[in-house]
Amino acid sequence: PVIDSLVKTNGVQFELVKINGGNQTDISKELNINSLPTFIIYKEGKEVWRKEGLTEFNEFVSQL
């Protein structure tokens, strides 16, 4: 529900990319994802934030 709310929120612009960590294991390994869910934010092609586990809406907004 938090991700759905972010997508619907006006004023926060981002592109959401989802991977299935159970099926897309090559991508998970390449991104060094060890637990699910893992959220990663990139700005200008560089990772600037990473969080494993559940995350609150306001934390996402402050990082975006």
N, C-alpha and C positions, 0 to 999 in steps of 0.2 A: 504493500500500500504506500510506503514512503516513496518508492521510485515512481509509481503512478502519479502521486501528488506532485513530484518534481517536474515530471513531463508536462503536466497541466498548468503549472505555475507560470504566469506571465512575468517577464522581466529577467528570468534566469535562462540564459541561452547556453545549450550544450548539446552534444550529440551522444546518445546513449547506445552503447554497444554491449550486447549480452553474449556470453559464451556459456555453454553447458560444460561445466568442469568435469562432470562424470563421463561425458562422451568425447569432448575435445581436449583430451589429455595432453596432446602435443603443445597446444596453446597455453594450457595451464602450467606446464613445465617451463616453457619459454618465459612466461611472466612471473615465474617463481611463486605460484599460488599454492599454498599448503593447506588452507582450510577454506570452507565455504560457509557463507558467502564472503567474498573478498571484493572490495570496491576500490578502484584505482581512478584517480583523476589525472589527466594529462593536460598541460597547457603548453602550446607551441611545440608539441611533440615530445615534451619531457614530463616524466612522472613527477608530480608535485605533492601528491597525497595518496595514502593507502591506508585502508582500514579493513581488518578481518572481523567478521561478526556483524551483528545487527547495528544499524546506525540510525540516529534520529534525524528527522527532516531538517531541523535547524543546523545541525552539524554539516550536512551536505550543502545547504545554502551558503553557509559561511565559507566553505572551501571553494565553492564555485565562484 
